[in-house]
């Protein structure tokens, strides 16, 4: 396994990834969206076909993907980007019909 992959495996916070890959960032954006940025980065990595053959080339590819993930949240927010399932499912208010609510109540005696 490459040195780069091992180094990435030892990182845990959004700031560690951003610093390691030398991505410029604003702390307030990261404070609000850290998990969303990392999740989006993971999604981009899963869809990306890495072509770099050296650690330097791979690092450049990882950097570009992390920059893209970070930039998704610079002018947007978590509910708009819908990275996590809770945001994908929540399109506003869940509604239930009166009949379904009646059916869920215990029978009167």
N, C-alpha and C positions, 0 to 999 in steps of 0.2 A: 504494500500500500504506500502511496506517495506521502512524502513529508507534509505536503499541504493538507491532504485528507486527514492525516493524524492530528495536525494542528487545529483544523476546523472542528474535529471531534471533541476537542478539549474546551471549546468555547461554549458559554452558556447564555450570556445576556446579549441583548440586542446591541448594546454599546460595544461589547467585545467583538462581535462580528463586524460591526461598522468600522471600528478602529483597525482590526486586523486586515480587513480588505480595503482600507484607506478610502472609505466613503465619507464624504462631507455630510454632516447632518446638523440639525438644530435640536437641541435637547428637549424643548417643549413638544415637538412632534413625536419624538421617541417616547417621552413620558406618557403620552396619551395612547400611543399605538404600538408599543413594543411587541406585544404578542401577535398582533395583526401583521406587522412587518415581517416577523420571522416566519409566520405561517405562509404568507404570500411568497416569501423567498423560497420556502420549501416547495410550494406548488410550482413555481417557475423552474426550480431545479428538476423536479420530476418530469416536466414536459420538455426539458432542454436536452439536446443531443450534444454532449461535450466533444469538441474536436481538438482541444489543446493537447499537445503531446508532452509539454514540459510543465513543471509547477508554475512557472511564470505565466504561461499561456492559460492554464486552467484558472489561476488566480484572477486573471483579467476577465475571464468568462464569469466566474463567481461574482466578482465586483460588479459587473454590468447587471447581473440579475438582482443583486441586493440593492443597487441604485434604483433599478426599476421598481422593486417592491417598496422601497422607502418613498420614492416619488409618488406612488399611488396614494399615499396618505398625506402628502404635503398639502394638496389642495382638495382633499376629500376627507371622508370620515369612515369609521368602521361600519356604520349602518348602511352607508351607500355602497361600499366595496363588498360587503357581505362575504367575508373570508370564512367566518365560522358558521356552523350549521344554525346556531341560534338566530343569527341575523338572516340567514337564508329562509328560515321558516317563518320568521316574524315580519310579515309584510304590513303590519299595522296592528289590527285588533282581531283576535280570534272570535268567531261568531258561532253560536250554537242555535239550533232551532228550538222553539218552545217544546215541540213534540219530543225531541231527543232529551231535553231536560226532564220532562214528565216521565219518560220511560226509564230514566236513571233513578227516580225517586222510589223509595220502598212503597209497597202497596199499602193503602189505608185499611184499617181493620174496623 
